[in-house]
Amino acid sequence: MALAFDEYGRPFIIIKEQGQKSRIRGLEAQKTNINAGIAVSRILRSSLGPKGMDKMLQSPDGELTITNDGATILEQMDVDNQIAKLMVELSRSQDYEIGDGTTGVVVLAGALLEQAEKLLERGIHPIRVAEGYETASGVAVNHLEHISQKYDFSASEIESLVQTCMTTLSSKIVNRCKRMLAEIAVNAVLAVADLERKDVNLDLIKVEGKVGGKLEDTELIKGIIIDKDMSHPQMPKWIDDAKIAILTCPFEPPKPKTKHKVDIDTVEKFQTLRDQEQKYFDDMVQQCKDVGATLVICQWGFDDEANHLLMHRNLPAVRWVGGVELELIAIATGGRIVPRFQELTTEKLGKAGIVREKSFGTTKERMLYIEKCANSKAVTIFIRGGNKMVIEETKRSIHDALCVARNLIRNNSIVYGGGSAEIACAIAVESAADKHPGVEQYAIRSFAEALESIPMALAENSGLPSIETVTAVKSQQIKENNPFYGIDCNDVGTNDMQKQNVFETLIGKQQQMLLATQVVKMILKIDDVISPSDF
């Protein structure tokens, strides 16, 4: 504590906080970091699996989000601890690369940290633990390759893709409509996929939602939907074989850049000004008509006179369309975005089989459907729901299903879900531990125990006795040498995930194990927590 004076000679006290701050080193730092990671993992543990619970998140401005998507929960949590932020990054990486398994990867990382804490307390060096985990991770990933199966599919035979997407949607709020949503997701991905190159551009799939109707009213449109209507109520609501002018220039006279003044003191001058303005609008409309456009989509607005003129000249128009939507329309219809009327040509027009305006329910809300486009590789999933929260959660669920279908097109290998793959890997890792005489074998066995935490959490969240259930399934796998036995979360009556059609992508499961191992290794190697105020 020190005494100082301000510029007016008034005394004030400076309190030094340095003595109160503690710099954490060694085993204490490692345990603190491990506990922070475990705390985040335990938050998500109860959300794992088809019977997992949901979390309600409230933002600072009072907006509510209800979800059980791991990436969304961590993204919206207010996290200050640096290790907890690492777990957020872990979930985000899984979501970015794979799109699914964001909860499982954090739960697995938390289980690995719990096992690591026990090993550190027994005096095993963290580097040895990290090396053991690395070895065990390699064994598990190779074993996943060994037990995986390839599922053939084609544009007409999509059942295997649908079943895998249904497994993804089983753990979501929307699971009562999982069959329908899985088919929509698969058909959307196949519509934009290049099966020869095994490549999928998800940017061509637009997901749009509107409150009202039932979840069952969700549909896939082979084209684009925009939340707009015709600029004039008397314009036609249905256009066949539309030729679309996509404009980023407004239907209005140019505004002078300098200050100006117009004196109108006679009726003749006013009439001259009005005629001039009308001629300007008339020329704009005529330029669109001359190139053969039957519909104008404009990024900007236009005043009532231009709108009236467009209606009388039989040229339907849509105004205030956003830039992103304009780009999607241009991609779908094969048109070019035109910045000036002088550059408008017939070659730059987009083409669509049908453009129709559709109204919903008693509220008379209207949307514009652009279908049968020249470039059919642009589709829209139109989601309906009773409220905004349902629609937002459905969008997140559809995103996961789209990513899973994309991953299967890239690599059509699958493993079975319900914790069966983790149990099979745990058995393989345990047997591999005997081949390592050093202290790493303790870490390898701990990795096997951590793998069993996934089926354990599935059993807990399904209301089953976790230890008895996992032990029974594990002994069944060993006895029958069958890696397809998992946790019967849905009470179907069989533990065989092959019969239940519970599939997961191979690359998703491998990425989960690799990412969790890498982050845990990183946390274990931190032995000194230094903040800027330490110096």
C-alpha positions, 0 to 999 in steps of 0.5 A: 500500500502506498500514498500518492497525490493527484494534480490538485494535491489530494491524497489517495491510496494505491493498493498493490494486489501483487501479494494477493495473486498467486502463480500456479506451478507444477502439479497444482497447475496441472490439477487446476487445469484438469478440473476446469476441463472436467467441469465443462465436460460434466455440463455436457455429459447429461446431454449425450445420446437420444435420451440426453437432456436439453440445456436452456441458455439465456443471453445477456439481453434475455434471449433464450436458446434451448438445445442439446447440441454441444457446440451451441451450448459451449458457444453460448456459455460465458466462459472465462477460464482459458482451459474451458475455452480450449474445450470450447475450441475442441467442440468447435473444431469437431463441428467445423470438420465433421458437423456431428459428435460435438457433445461426445468429443468433450465428454471423451476429453473430460473422461481422459482428464479424469483418468489423467488426474488419477495417474498424476496422483500416483506419481506418473509424469505427465509426458508419460501419460501423454505418450501413453494416450497417443499410443492408445489413440493410434490403436483405437483409430486403427481398430475403428478402421478394422471394424468399419463397414462400407455402405454402398449408395447411389442417387436412387438407393439412399437408405443407408444415408438416411439411416445414418442421418436418422441416428444423428437426429435421434439425439435431437429435439426433433427426433419425432420427425427424424425419418422425414428430416433425414430424407430431406437432408440426404436429398438436399446433399445429393442434389448439390453433390458431385458424386464422381469427385466425392465433393459436396458444396453445402453453401448451395443448400439454403436453410430457411425457417418461418414460424407457423405450421407444424414441423411435419410441414418442413419441405425441400424445394428444388430452388430458392425461397426468399422472404419477399413478395411482389412489389405491387399487390396486382402483379401476377403471383405465378410466372412460368418460364421466367427470365429474371433480371437481377439488378443492384441498381435502383429504379429511381432518378440519379441523385446529384452529388452537389447541392441543388435547387429547383424552382417550380412556380408554374403548372407547366414547369411541374408538368415538365418535371413530372414528364421527365421523371416518368420518361426516366422510369419508362426508359428503365422499364423498357430496357428490361422489357427489350432484353426479354425480362419477365421478372425483375429482382432488385437489391434496392427499393423503388418509389410508388410511381416506378412501382405503378409503372412496372405494374402497368407495363406487365413487368413483375418486380421484387424489391429489397432483396439481400445481397446473399440472396441475390447471389444464391438466385444468380447461382440457381438461375444461371443469371448475372448480377447487373449493376447498371441498366446499360449493361443489361443483356439477354445473356445475363438473364437468369432462367427459372421454370416457375416463380410463384408467390405463396401465402401462409395461414391466416396471417397472409404472410407471403414468400417467393418460390423460384423453382425448376432453375437452370442450375438445379444445384441449388436447393432450399430446406424450408422449415416450419415450426410453432415458435422461433426456438423450435425452428432454430433447433431444427436448423441446428439439427438439419446442419448436423444431418447435412454434414453427416450425409456429406461425410458419407459421400466423401468416405462411405465407411460407417461404424455402429453407434450406441457406444458399441464402437467405443467398447470395441476400441476399449477392448482392443486398447486393453489388450494392446496395453500388455505389449508395452512394458513401461509406465505408458501401459498405465496410461493406455489402460486409462485410455480404455477406461475413458472410452467406456465413459461414453457408453456409461453416459448413454446408459445413465441418460437412458435411465439404465443401471450404467455399470451393470449395462456396460459390463454386460455389453462388454462381456457380450462383445468379448464372448461373441467376438461381435463389435456391434453390441451397444447400449439399447437406449431406445428400449428396442429389446436388442443390444445389436446396433446392426439390427437397430440400424444405428450408424455413425460415420467412421471419419467422425468417430476417428476425428473425435478420438484424435481431437480429444487426445490432442487437446488432453495432451496439450492440457497435460503439458501445461505446468505453469499458469502465468497471467500478465499481472505476474510481472 
